[in-house]
Amino acid sequence: MLIRRAVTPPLAACATLATLLALGGCSLVERAQGSDGTADPAPTASQATPTPEHSTAKPRGRTSTSTVTAGDVVLEVSSRKAAEVREDELGPGTRTVTLDLAPGRTARLALTSPGALDVDSDGSVTVLDGNGTPVAALSPPEPAEDAAADAPRIDVTEIDATRAQVELDDRSAGAGADEPVRTTPLTLTFVVGTQAIEGMSWGENEGGRSLAVDPADWARHAGEAGLDLIRTQLVAAEPEADSDTMEHQLVCHALGAADKETWNLEPWRPDVGLILTATAHCNPV
């Protein structure tokens, strides 16, 4: 049975990941395993992740709605200024969404096709079908590369099972109480994708069989939701990948070697846990 396990934002290197995990704990491990060491089941459309307390104010003023269709997934993006949607810019099945949002204002995301939205801790969003299986991913909204270093923080929160909102803080991170509220709109971009893997093939590597996985570039950088979709499509195509050692190698690559040409996963490698897999540069022996 497929288990959705969580992933933390990418780190510079596996060794850094291991140190952070050892010292401070990690939501990846906590969400991947329950207190008894077993995996938590995936939320379904009828059993959505509990909604934290947060502001759900509607976008102020007149709003425009843009429809994003990726495969069988249909989303509506509502904001004061209509979002721009570009098709297949980052590969088949992708939609690149750009919107302008002023600090203190919100944009709404609404799933109108069957299923549910699962907002992850890093601001990415997993789209689930009626059985709780990931079928699409939304990368965390990011400002343009030339955005000021003190740009407002971007928050993505869940409203209910099929709706989420994107909001900019009124003040930039670190702003003092006496500093004026920022009003300049910020251009944000996120990717909606349904095809997370471009290819995979079995071969021989070191001590035995090796599965070379080539995730789509957008999915490599789509945070927790991207990894959810990569894992789902990997296990659906290669059930042998649904093991603890292959899972730890997969997460290790996602965190510390996301840009590696292929993520090489070996079923014969011992299951030593995520921390030791990371310290072994994803290749425990």
Phi and psi in degrees as GROMACS dihedral restraints (atoms count N, CA, C in turn):
[ dihedral_restraints ]
;  ai    aj    ak    al  type     phi  dphi    fc
    3     4     5     6     1   -71.3    20    10
    4     5     6     7     1   131.5    20    10
    6     7     8     9     1  -115.4    20    10
    7     8     9    10     1   127.3    20    10
    9    10    11    12     1   -83.1    20    10
   10    11    12    13     1   119.5    20    10
   12    13    14    15     1  -112.6    20    10
   13    14    15    16     1   152.1    20    10
   15    16    17    18     1   -91.2    20    10
   16    17    18    19     1   164.4    20    10
   18    19    20    21     1  -138.0    20    10
   19    20    21    22     1   141.7    20    10
   21    22    23    24     1   -89.0    20    10
   22    23    24    25     1   166.6    20    10
   24    25    26    27     1   -56.4    20    10
   25    26    27    28     1   149.6    20    10
   27    28    29    30     1   -55.7    20    10
   28    29    30    31     1   143.0    20    10
   30    31    32    33     1  -110.6    20    10
   31    32    33    34     1   163.7    20    10
   33    34    35    36     1   -69.4    20    10
   34    35    36    37     1   -33.2    20    10
   36    37    38    39     1  -154.8    20    10
   37    38    39    40     1   157.1    20    10
   39    40    41    42     1   -63.8    20    10
   40    41    42    43     1   -35.1    20    10
   42    43    44    45     1   -63.1    20    10
   43    44    45    46     1   -40.0    20    10
   45    46    47    48     1   -62.4    20    10
   46    47    48    49     1   -42.6    20    10
   48    49    50    51     1   -56.7    20    10
   49    50    51    52     1   -46.3    20    10
   51    52    53    54     1   -60.8    20    10
   52    53    54    55     1   -41.5    20    10
   54    55    56    57     1   -63.2    20    10
   55    56    57    58     1   -45.4    20    10
   57    58    59    60     1   -63.1    20    10
   58    59    60    61     1   -41.6    20    10
   60    61    62    63     1   -64.1    20    10
   61    62    63    64     1   -42.7    20    10
   63    64    65    66     1   -67.5    20    10
   64    65    66    67     1   -37.5    20    10
   66    67    68    69     1   -87.3    20    10
   67    68    69    70     1   -42.5    20    10
   69    70    71    72     1  -118.7    20    10
   70    71    72    73     1    -1.1    20    10
   72    73    74    75     1    79.8    20    10
   73    74    75    76     1   175.2    20    10
   75    76    77    78     1  -154.9    20    10
   76    77    78    79     1   132.5    20    10
   78    79    80    81     1   -62.7    20    10
   79    80    81    82     1   -25.5    20    10
   81    82    83    84     1   -58.5    20    10
   82    83    84    85     1   -50.8    20    10
   84    85    86    87     1   -69.7    20    10
   85    86    87    88     1   -41.2    20    10
   87    88    89    90     1   -62.9    20    10
   88    89    90    91     1   -40.1    20    10
   90    91    92    93     1   -81.6    20    10
   91    92    93    94     1   -27.3    20    10
   93    94    95    96     1   -73.3    20    10
   94    95    96    97     1   -31.6    20    10
   96    97    98    99     1  -130.1    20    10
   97    98    99   100     1   140.2    20    10
   99   100   101   102     1   -78.5    20    10
  100   101   102   103     1  -178.4    20    10
  102   103   104   105     1   -64.5    20    10
  103   104   105   106     1   -22.9    20    10
  105   106   107   108     1   -95.1    20    10
  106   107   108   109     1     8.6    20    10
  108   109   110   111     1    88.6    20    10
  109   110   111   112     1    -2.1    20    10
  111   112   113   114     1   -94.3    20    10
  112   113   114   115     1   159.5    20    10
  114   115   116   117     1   -78.9    20    10
  115   116   117   118     1   144.3    20    10
  117   118   119   120     1   -79.1    20    10
  118   119   120   121     1   140.3    20    10
  120   121   122   123     1   -71.4    20    10
  121   122   123   124     1   156.7    20    10
  123   124   125   126     1   -75.2    20    10
  124   125   126   127     1   143.4    20    10
  126   127   128   129     1   -69.1    20    10
  127   128   129   130     1   148.6    20    10
  129   130   131   132     1  -111.4    20    10
  130   131   132   133     1   175.5    20    10
  132   133   134   135     1   -61.3    20    10
  133   134   135   136     1   -31.4    20    10
  135   136   137   138     1   -90.1    20    10
  136   137   138   139     1    -9.7    20    10
  138   139   140   141     1  -130.4    20    10
  139   140   141   142     1    70.4    20    10
  141   142   143   144     1   -74.1    20    10
  142   143   144   145     1   158.1    20    10
  144   145   146   147     1   -59.2    20    10
  145   146   147   148     1   133.6    20    10
  147   148   149   150     1   -53.8    20    10
  148   149   150   151     1   140.5    20    10
  150   151   152   153     1   -86.3    20    10
  151   152   153   154     1   124.0    20    10
  153   154   155   156     1   -71.1    20    10
  154   155   156   157     1   163.4    20    10
  156   157   158   159     1   -72.6    20    10
  157   158   159   160     1   131.1    20    10
  159   160   161   162     1  -166.5    20    10
  160   161   162   163     1   168.5    20    10
  162   163   164   165     1   -73.7    20    10
  163   164   165   166     1   135.0    20    10
  165   166   167   168     1  -124.5    20    10
  166   167   168   169     1    35.4    20    10
  168   169   170   171     1   -63.3    20    10
  169   170   171   172     1   139.0    20    10
  171   172   173   174     1   -70.3    20    10
  172   173   174   175     1   151.9    20    10
  174   175   176   177     1   -54.6    20    10
  175   176   177   178     1   130.5    20    10
  177   178   179   180     1   -75.5    20    10
  178   179   180   181     1   146.7    20    10
  180   181   182   183     1    78.1    20    10
  181   182   183   184     1  -172.8    20    10
  183   184   185   186     1   -69.0    20    10
  184   185   186   187     1   136.8    20    10
  186   187   188   189     1  -118.7    20    10
  187   188   189   190     1   157.7    20    10
  189   190   191   192     1  -120.0    20    10
  190   191   192   193     1   148.5    20    10
  192   193   194   195     1  -120.7    20    10
  193   194   195   196     1   130.2    20    10
  195   196   197   198     1  -114.1    20    10
  196   197   198   199     1   138.9    20    10
  198   199   200   201     1   -98.9    20    10
  199   200   201   202     1   131.2    20    10
  201   202   203   204     1  -114.7    20    10
  202   203   204   205     1   117.0    20    10
  204   205   206   207     1  -117.4    20    10
  205   206   207   208     1   120.0    20    10
  207   208   209   210     1  -131.8    20    10
  208   209   210   211     1   104.5    20    10
  210   211   212   213     1    63.6    20    10
  211   212   213   214     1  -126.9    20    10
  213   214   215   216     1   -90.1    20    10
  214   215   216   217     1     0.2    20    10
  216   217   218   219     1   -92.5    20    10
  217   218   219   220     1   129.3    20    10
  219   220   221   222     1  -126.7    20    10
  220   221   222   223     1   123.5    20    10
  222   223   224   225     1  -121.5    20    10
  223   224   225   226     1   147.6    20    10
  225   226   227   228     1  -114.0    20    10
  226   227   228   229     1   130.6    20    10
  228   229   230   231     1  -111.9    20    10
  229   230   231   232     1   116.4    20    10
  231   232   233   234     1  -111.9    20    10
  232   233   234   235     1   127.0    20    10
  234   235   236   237     1  -154.4    20    10
  235   236   237   238     1   170.3    20    10
  237   238   239   240     1   -62.7    20    10
  238   239   240   241     1   -40.2    20    10
  240   241   242   243     1  -110.2    20    10
  241   242   243   244     1   132.7    20    10
  243   244   245   246     1   -55.8    20    10
  244   245   246   247     1   134.9    20    10
  246   247   248   249     1   -74.0    20    10
  247   248   249   250     1   148.7    20    10
  249   250   251   252     1   -95.5    20    10
  250   251   252   253     1   132.8    20    10
  252   253   254   255     1  -120.8    20    10
  253   254   255   256     1   122.7    20    10
  255   256   257   258     1  -115.0    20    10
  256   257   258   259     1   132.3    20    10
  258   259   260   261     1   -93.2    20    10
  259   260   261   262     1   138.8    20    10
  261   262   263   264     1    54.7    20    10
  262   263   264   265     1    23.4    20    10
  264   265   266   267     1   -66.5    20    10
  265   266   267   268     1   -34.4    20    10
  267   268   269   270     1  -111.8    20    10
  268   269   270   271     1    21.3    20    10
  270   271   272   273     1   126.2    20    10
  271   272   273   274     1   166.7    20    10
  273   274   275   276     1   -57.9    20    10
  274   275   276   277     1   137.9    20    10
  276   277   278   279     1    79.3    20    10
  277   278   279   280     1     7.0    20    10
  279   280   281   282     1  -102.0    20    10
  280   281   282   283     1   151.0    20    10
  282   283   284   285     1  -133.5    20    10
  283   284   285   286     1   122.9    20    10
  285   286   287   288     1   -97.6    20    10
  286   287   288   289     1   120.6    20    10
  288   289   290   291     1  -110.1    20    10
  289   290   291   292     1   127.1    20    10
  291   292   293   294     1  -122.4    20    10
  292   293   294   295     1   131.8    20    10
  294   295   296   297     1  -142.5    20    10
  295   296   297   298     1   153.3    20    10
  297   298   299   300     1  -103.0    20    10
  298   299   300   301     1   127.4    20    10
  300   301   302   303     1  -134.7    20    10
  301   302   303   304     1   127.3    20    10
  303   304   305   306     1   -85.4    20    10
  304   305   306   307     1   149.6    20    10
  306   307   308   309     1   -55.2    20    10
  307   308   309   310     1   136.7    20    10
  309   310   311   312     1    88.1    20    10
  310   311   312   313     1    -9.9    20    10
  312   313   314   315     1  -102.1    20    10
  313   314   315   316     1   165.2    20    10
  315   316   317   318     1  -129.0    20    10
  316   317   318   319     1   159.2    20    10
  318   319   320   321     1  -122.9    20    10
  319   320   321   322     1   141.1    20    10
  321   322   323   324     1  -103.6    20    10
  322   323   324   325     1   140.1    20    10
  324   325   326   327     1  -113.9    20    10
  325   326   327   328     1   125.8    20    10
  327   328   329   330     1  -130.1    20    10
  328   329   330   331     1   125.0    20    10
  330   331   332   333     1   -84.0    20    10
  331   332   333   334     1   117.4    20    10
  333   334   335   336     1  -103.0    20    10
  334   335   336   337     1   -11.8    20    10
  336   337   338   339     1   -87.4    20    10
  337   338   339   340     1   163.2    20    10
  339   340   341   342     1   -59.9    20    10
  340   341   342   343     1   141.2    20    10
  342   343   344   345     1   133.6    20    10
  343   344   345   346     1  -156.0    20    10
  345   346   347   348     1  -150.7    20    10
  346   347   348   349     1   161.9    20    10
  348   349   350   351     1  -107.4    20    10
  349   350   351   352     1   135.7    20    10
  351   352   353   354     1  -121.0    20    10
  352   353   354   355     1   105.7    20    10
  354   355   356   357     1   -80.7    20    10
  355   356   357   358     1   123.1    20    10
  357   358   359   360     1   -90.6    20    10
  358   359   360   361     1   166.1    20    10
  360   361   362   363     1   -66.3    20    10
  361   362   363   364     1   -20.5    20    10
  363   364   365   366     1   -94.4    20    10
  364   365   366   367     1     5.5    20    10
  366   367   368   369     1    93.0    20    10
  367   368   369   370     1    -4.8    20    10
  369   370   371   372     1   -80.5    20    10
  370   371   372   373     1   163.0    20    10
  372   373   374   375     1  -133.6    20    10
  373   374   375   376     1   127.0    20    10
  375   376   377   378     1   -95.4    20    10
  376   377   378   379     1   131.2    20    10
  378   379   380   381     1   -95.5    20    10
  379   380   381   382     1   123.0    20    10
  381   382   383   384     1  -107.3    20    10
  382   383   384   385     1   146.0    20    10
  384   385   386   387     1   -83.2    20    10
  385   386   387   388     1  -173.1    20    10
  387   388   389   390     1   -63.9    20    10
  388   389   390   391     1   -17.3    20    10
  390   391   392   393     1   -97.9    20    10
  391   392   393   394     1     4.0    20    10
  393   394   395   396     1    82.8    20    10
  394   395   396   397     1    15.7    20    10
  396   397   398   399     1   -92.9    20    10
  397   398   399   400     1   131.1    20    10
  399   400   401   402     1   -61.8    20    10
  400   401   402   403     1   129.6    20    10
  402   403   404   405     1  -123.8    20    10
  403   404   405   406     1   -10.4    20    10
  405   406   407   408     1  -161.7    20    10
  406   407   408   409     1   164.3    20    10
  408   409   410   411     1  -139.9    20    10
  409   410   411   412     1   145.6    20    10
  411   412   413   414     1  -114.2    20    10
  412   413   414   415     1   125.1    20    10
  414   415   416   417     1   -71.7    20    10
  415   416   417   418     1   158.1    20    10
  417   418   419   420     1   -61.1    20    10
  418   419   420   421     1   134.1    20    10
  420   421   422   423     1   -60.5    20    10
  421   422   423   424     1   134.7    20    10
  423   424   425   426     1  -129.8    20    10
  424   425   426   427     1   145.6    20    10
  426   427   428   429     1   -75.1    20    10
  427   428   429   430     1   166.1    20    10
  429   430   431   432     1   -61.8    20    10
  430   431   432   433     1   155.0    20    10
  432   433   434   435     1   -59.9    20    10
  433   434   435   436     1   -28.4    20    10
  435   436   437   438     1   -91.9    20    10
  436   437   438   439     1    12.7    20    10
  438   439   440   441     1   -66.3    20    10
  439   440   441   442     1   148.6    20    10
  441   442   443   444     1   -62.9    20    10
  442   443   444   445     1   150.0    20    10
  444   445   446   447     1   -63.8    20    10
  445   446   447   448     1   -25.6    20    10
  447   448   449   450     1   -98.0    20    10
  448   449   450   451     1    25.4    20    10
  450   451   452   453     1   -59.7    20    10
  451   452   453   454     1   149.0    20    10
  453   454   455   456     1   -58.5    20    10
  454   455   456   457     1   152.8    20    10
  456   457   458   459     1   -70.5    20    10
  457   458   459   460     1   144.4    20    10
  459   460   461   462     1  -103.4    20    10
  460   461   462   463     1   123.1    20    10
  462   463   464   465     1  -114.1    20    10
  463   464   465   466     1   133.1    20    10
  465   466   467   468     1  -118.0    20    10
  466   467   468   469     1   121.5    20    10
  468   469   470   471     1  -131.5    20    10
  469   470   471   472     1   155.8    20    10
  471   472   473   474     1   -88.2    20    10
  472   473   474   475     1   134.4    20    10
  474   475   476   477     1   -94.3    20    10
  475   476   477   478     1   -52.5    20    10
  477   478   479   480     1  -155.1    20    10
  478   479   480   481     1  -165.2    20    10
  480   481   482   483     1   -60.9    20    10
  481   482   483   484     1   -27.1    20    10
  483   484   485   486     1  -121.9    20    10
  484   485   486   487     1     5.7    20    10
  486   487   488   489     1  -133.2    20    10
  487   488   489   490     1   145.4    20    10
  489   490   491   492     1  -141.9    20    10
  490   491   492   493     1   166.9    20    10
  492   493   494   495     1  -136.4    20    10
  493   494   495   496     1   149.6    20    10
  495   496   497   498     1  -111.4    20    10
  496   497   498   499     1   129.3    20    10
  498   499   500   501     1  -138.1    20    10
  499   500   501   502     1   144.4    20    10
  501   502   503   504     1  -102.3    20    10
  502   503   504   505     1   136.6    20    10
  504   505   506   507     1   -62.0    20    10
  505   506   507   508     1   150.2    20    10
  507   508   509   510     1   -64.2    20    10
  508   509   510   511     1   -29.7    20    10
  510   511   512   513     1  -120.5    20    10
  511   512   513   514     1   152.9    20    10
  513   514   515   516     1   -72.3    20    10
  514   515   516   517     1   160.7    20    10
  516   517   518   519     1   -59.8    20    10
  517   518   519   520     1   130.5    20    10
  519   520   521   522     1    85.5    20    10
  520   521   522   523     1     0.2    20    10
  522   523   524   525     1   -69.5    20    10
  523   524   525   526     1   142.4    20    10
  525   526   527   528     1   -80.6    20    10
  526   527   528   529     1   165.3    20    10
  528   529   530   531     1   -64.5    20    10
  529   530   531   532     1   -27.8    20    10
  531   532   533   534     1   -89.0    20    10
  532   533   534   535     1    -5.7    20    10
  534   535   536   537     1   -78.7    20    10
  535   536   537   538     1   145.5    20    10
  537   538   539   540     1   -66.1    20    10
  538   539   540   541     1   150.5    20    10
  540   541   542   543     1   -70.8    20    10
  541   542   543   544     1   135.3    20    10
  543   544   545   546     1   -76.4    20    10
  544   545   546   547     1   141.2    20    10
  546   547   548   549     1  -124.5    20    10
  547   548   549   550     1    -8.2    20    10
  549   550   551   552     1   -69.3    20    10
  550   551   552   553     1   126.0    20    10
  552   553   554   555     1   -61.5    20    10
  553   554   555   556     1   150.6    20    10
  555   556   557   558     1  -116.6    20    10
  556   557   558   559     1   134.7    20    10
  558   559   560   561     1   -86.6    20    10
  559   560   561   562     1   122.4    20    10
  561   562   563   564     1  -115.4    20    10
  562   563   564   565     1   148.2    20    10
  564   565   566   567     1  -134.8    20    10
  565   566   567   568     1   137.0    20    10
  567   568   569   570     1  -141.8    20    10
  568   569   570   571     1   159.9    20    10
  570   571   572   573     1  -113.3    20    10
  571   572   573   574     1   135.2    20    10
  573   574   575   576     1  -107.9    20    10
  574   575   576   577     1   124.3    20    10
  576   577   578   579     1  -137.9    20    10
  577   578   579   580     1   152.0    20    10
  579   580   581   582     1  -120.4    20    10
  580   581   582   583     1   -19.7    20    10
  582   583   584   585     1  -109.7    20    10
  583   584   585   586     1   102.7    20    10
  585   586   587   588     1   -93.2    20    10
  586   587   588   589     1   -15.6    20    10
  588   589   590   591     1  -125.7    20    10
  589   590   591   592     1   129.7    20    10
  591   592   593   594     1   -88.0    20    10
  592   593   594   595     1   -25.6    20    10
  594   595   596   597     1  -179.3    20    10
  595   596   597   598     1   162.8    20    10
  597   598   599   600     1  -157.3    20    10
  598   599   600   601     1   149.9    20    10
  600   601   602   603     1  -156.5    20    10
  601   602   603   604     1   147.8    20    10
  603   604   605   606     1   -89.3    20    10
  604   605   606   607     1   144.5    20    10
  606   607   608   609     1  -154.9    20    10
  607   608   609   610     1  -165.8    20    10
  609   610   611   612     1  -113.9    20    10
  610   611   612   613     1   136.8    20    10
  612   613   614   615     1  -150.3    20    10
  613   614   615   616     1   121.8    20    10
  615   616   617   618     1    55.1    20    10
  616   617   618   619     1  -103.0    20    10
  618   619   620   621     1   -94.3    20    10
  619   620   621   622     1     7.4    20    10
  621   622   623   624     1   164.0    20    10
  622   623   624   625     1  -157.0    20    10
  624   625   626   627     1   -65.0    20    10
  625   626   627   628     1   143.7    20    10
  627   628   629   630     1  -139.0    20    10
  628   629   630   631     1   133.8    20    10
  630   631   632   633     1  -102.4    20    10
  631   632   633   634     1   113.0    20    10
  633   634   635   636     1   -89.3    20    10
  634   635   636   637     1   115.2    20    10
  636   637   638   639     1  -108.6    20    10
  637   638   639   640     1   131.5    20    10
  639   640   641   642     1  -116.1    20    10
  640   641   642   643     1    89.1    20    10
  642   643   644   645     1   -68.3    20    10
  643   644   645   646     1   150.5    20    10
  645   646   647   648     1   -62.6    20    10
  646   647   648   649     1   146.4    20    10
  648   649   650   651     1   -58.4    20    10
  649   650   651   652     1   -41.5    20    10
  651   652   653   654     1   -63.7    20    10
  652   653   654   655     1   -37.8    20    10
  654   655   656   657     1   -70.5    20    10
  655   656   657   658     1   -32.8    20    10
  657   658   659   660     1   -58.4    20    10
  658   659   660   661     1   -29.2    20    10
  660   661   662   663     1  -116.0    20    10
  661   662   663   664     1    25.9    20    10
  663   664   665   666     1  -105.2    20    10
  664   665   666   667     1    21.4    20    10
  666   667   668   669     1    63.7    20    10
  667   668   669   670     1  -149.3    20    10
  669   670   671   672     1   -60.6    20    10
  670   671   672   673     1   -40.0    20    10
  672   673   674   675     1   -65.8    20    10
  673   674   675   676     1   -39.1    20    10
  675   676   677   678     1   -62.2    20    10
  676   677   678   679     1   -42.6    20    10
  678   679   680   681     1   -66.6    20    10
  679   680   681   682     1   -38.4    20    10
  681   682   683   684     1   -54.9    20    10
  682   683   684   685     1   -45.6    20    10
  684   685   686   687     1   -72.6    20    10
  685   686   687   688     1   -39.1    20    10
  687   688   689   690     1   -59.4    20    10
  688   689   690   691     1   -48.5    20    10
  690   691   692   693     1   -60.3    20    10
  691   692   693   694     1   -44.8    20    10
  693   694   695   696     1   -61.3    20    10
  694   695   696   697     1   -47.9    20    10
  696   697   698   699     1   -72.2    20    10
  697   698   699   700     1   -30.4    20    10
  699   700   701   702     1   -65.6    20    10
  700   701   702   703     1   -49.9    20    10
  702   703   704   705     1   -68.3    20    10
  703   704   705   706     1   -34.4    20    10
  705   706   707   708     1   -63.3    20    10
  706   707   708   709     1   -36.9    20    10
  708   709   710   711     1   -84.6    20    10
  709   710   711   712     1   -33.7    20    10
  711   712   713   714     1  -134.4    20    10
  712   713   714   715     1    87.1    20    10
  714   715   716   717     1   -56.0    20    10
  715   716   717   718     1   -24.7    20    10
  717   718   719   720     1   -63.7    20    10
  718   719   720   721     1   -20.5    20    10
  720   721   722   723     1   -75.0    20    10
  721   722   723   724     1    -8.7    20    10
  723   724   725   726     1   -86.3    20    10
  724   725   726   727     1    64.9    20    10
  726   727   728   729     1  -137.2    20    10
  727   728   729   730     1   161.1    20    10
  729   730   731   732     1   -63.1    20    10
  730   731   732   733     1   -42.8    20    10
  732   733   734   735     1   -67.3    20    10
  733   734   735   736     1   -39.2    20    10
  735   736   737   738     1   -68.2    20    10
  736   737   738   739     1   -37.0    20    10
  738   739   740   741     1   -62.2    20    10
  739   740   741   742     1   -46.0    20    10
  741   742   743   744     1   -66.0    20    10
  742   743   744   745     1   -37.6    20    10
  744   745   746   747     1   -65.3    20    10
  745   746   747   748     1   -39.2    20    10
  747   748   749   750     1   -62.9    20    10
  748   749   750   751     1   -49.6    20    10
  750   751   752   753     1   -63.1    20    10
  751   752   753   754     1   -40.0    20    10
  753   754   755   756     1   -57.8    20    10
  754   755   756   757     1   -44.9    20    10
  756   757   758   759     1   -65.1    20    10
  757   758   759   760     1   -41.2    20    10
  759   760   761   762     1   -62.5    20    10
  760   761   762   763     1   -36.0    20    10
  762   763   764   765     1   -84.4    20    10
  763   764   765   766     1   -41.1    20    10
  765   766   767   768     1  -115.8    20    10
  766   767   768   769     1    -9.1    20    10
  768   769   770   771     1  -144.7    20    10
  769   770   771   772     1    44.0    20    10
  771   772   773   774     1   -60.2    20    10
  772   773   774   775     1   -33.0    20    10
  774   775   776   777     1   -92.4    20    10
  775   776   777   778     1     3.9    20    10
  777   778   779   780     1   -61.2    20    10
  778   779   780   781     1   141.5    20    10
  780   781   782   783     1   -52.1    20    10
  781   782   783   784     1   -49.2    20    10
  783   784   785   786     1  -134.1    20    10
  784   785   786   787     1   149.4    20    10
  786   787   788   789     1   -95.5    20    10
  787   788   789   790     1   109.8    20    10
  789   790   791   792     1   -92.6    20    10
  790   791   792   793     1   117.1    20    10
  792   793   794   795     1  -116.1    20    10
  793   794   795   796     1   128.1    20    10
  795   796   797   798     1  -117.3    20    10
  796   797   798   799     1   121.5    20    10
  798   799   800   801     1   -69.3    20    10
  799   800   801   802     1   -19.6    20    10
  801   802   803   804     1   -83.3    20    10
  802   803   804   805     1   -11.5    20    10
  804   805   806   807     1   -70.5    20    10
  805   806   807   808     1   145.8    20    10
  807   808   809   810     1   -69.0    20    10
  808   809   810   811     1   151.3    20    10
  810   811   812   813     1   -86.9    20    10
  811   812   813   814     1   103.9    20    10
  813   814   815   816     1  -112.0    20    10
  814   815   816   817     1     7.3    20    10
  816   817   818   819     1    89.9    20    10
  817   818   819   820     1   163.3    20    10
  819   820   821   822     1   -66.1    20    10
  820   821   822   823     1   -41.5    20    10
  822   823   824   825     1   -62.3    20    10
  823   824   825   826     1   -49.1    20    10
  825   826   827   828     1   -71.4    20    10
  826   827   828   829     1   -30.0    20    10
  828   829   830   831     1   -63.6    20    10
  829   830   831   832     1   -39.1    20    10
  831   832   833   834     1   -66.7    20    10
  832   833   834   835     1   -43.5    20    10
  834   835   836   837     1   -67.7    20    10
  835   836   837   838     1   -21.4    20    10
  837   838   839   840     1   -92.4    20    10
  838   839   840   841     1    18.1    20    10
  840   841   842   843     1    55.3    20    10
  841   842   843   844     1    40.5    20    10
  843   844   845   846     1    74.5    20    10
  844   845   846   847     1     6.3    20    10
  846   847   848   849     1  -126.7    20    10
  847   848   849   850     1    68.8    20    10
  849   850   851   852     1   -67.0    20    10
  850   851   852   853     1   145.0    20    10
